[in-house]
Amino acid sequence: MKKPESQPPDRKVTLLQVAQSVLAAAFGVQSARNRERDFKHGSARTFILAGVVGTVLFVLSVWAVVSLVMKTVAG
């Protein structure tokens, strides 16, 4: 028995759903149901932009942590 969709077929993917999908994809744990929803109702531009923003935020957070550790160790 197939599970019912959580949203009507004509609805676009919300910003929260985009963020969750990008985060899940980054960790490699995206569900097949959500992936299908993203391909059917989402815009590639939205997911690409969210991926770039997520990557930039990740790099900046790693840079900030490393800078903080280096300052702590050095002084």
C-alpha positions in Angstrom: 0.0 0.0 0.0 1.4 3.4 -1.0 1.6 6.2 1.5 -0.4 9.3 0.8 1.4 12.4 -0.2 2.0 14.9 2.5 1.0 17.8 0.2 -1.3 18.3 -2.8 0.4 17.7 -6.2 0.2 21.3 -7.3 2.0 22.8 -4.3 5.6 24.0 -4.7 8.3 22.9 -2.3 8.6 25.2 0.7 11.8 26.9 1.9 12.0 24.6 4.9 11.6 21.5 2.7 14.4 22.8 0.4 16.7 23.4 3.4 15.9 19.9 4.8 16.5 18.3 1.4 19.8 20.1 0.8 21.0 19.1 4.3 19.9 15.5 3.9 21.5 15.3 0.5 24.8 16.7 1.9 24.8 13.9 4.4 23.7 11.4 1.8 20.5 10.4 3.6 17.8 11.8 1.4 14.7 9.6 1.2 13.4 8.4 -2.1 10.0 10.0 -1.4 11.5 13.4 -0.7 13.8 13.1 -3.7 10.8 12.4 -5.9 8.9 15.3 -4.4 11.8 17.6 -5.0 12.2 16.6 -8.7 8.5 16.9 -9.4 7.6 20.1 -7.5 10.9 21.9 -6.9 13.0 24.2 -9.1 16.6 23.3 -9.9 17.6 26.9 -9.4 16.2 26.9 -5.9 18.1 23.7 -4.9 21.4 24.9 -6.6 21.2 28.3 -4.7 20.4 26.5 -1.4 23.3 24.2 -2.0 25.7 27.0 -2.7 24.5 29.0 0.3 24.8 25.9 2.5 28.3 25.2 1.2 29.4 28.8 1.9 28.0 28.7 5.4 29.7 25.4 6.1 33.1 26.7 4.9 32.7 29.9 6.9 31.8 27.9 10.0 34.8 25.6 9.6 37.1 28.6 9.0 35.7 30.3 12.2 36.3 27.3 14.3 39.8 26.8 13.0 40.6 30.5 13.6 39.2 30.3 17.1 41.3 27.2 17.9 44.4 28.7 16.4 44.0 31.9 18.5 43.5 29.8 21.6 46.5 27.6 21.0 48.8 30.5 20.0 48.0 32.8 22.8 
